[in-house]
């Protein structure tokens, strides 16, 4: 049987699909899968909306703390005033941390926000990548931990030595983790820059 006869048989057999058609179907399936995977990023949007709700709850707690702080300002001691101020700073830092996660996370993982529609667009927002987001998160956690530790030392009578020791250990772990993360990111950035050159 000649080559022409084999080709004619292959062309006449409806069960045999040419390679081009198989590749075309594979490409269609790949496109569908990739589209599903790409659009799955929108599943993160409810998480960021939940963080907005958390921010509202935090605002309510801050207003409650401020009300108590103002009402007891006359009779409060200096230590009470400092502790109240530290509590408000702690809430403000936590709120800032949530804002960083909402905006940077949404921009990095879900969709870009059109900054032309917002005249007061923060400059830092478009500049924070995932590495920067990790460092900002950890530095905010370290700051919050430091305020909690300072509050505990200012109110040392309410805490046992064991509690203060554990709070100090946890804070040191956060600080060391932040330094190590910044150091590894710096090393990986320098290695990437060396490869580019």
KATAZI-V311030 format. One record per run of one state. SS is the DSSP state (H for helix, E for strand, L for the rest). FROM is the first residue (numbers start at 0). TO is the last residue. If there is no record, write none. Layout:
ss: [SS;SS]
from: [FROM;FROM]
to: [TO;TO]
This chain:
ss: [L;H;L;H;L;H;L;H;L;H;L;H;L;H;L;H;L]
from: [0;2;12;18;71;77;110;114;117;124;127;129;154;155;158;160;196]
to: [1;11;17;70;76;109;113;116;123;126;128;153;154;157;159;195;196]
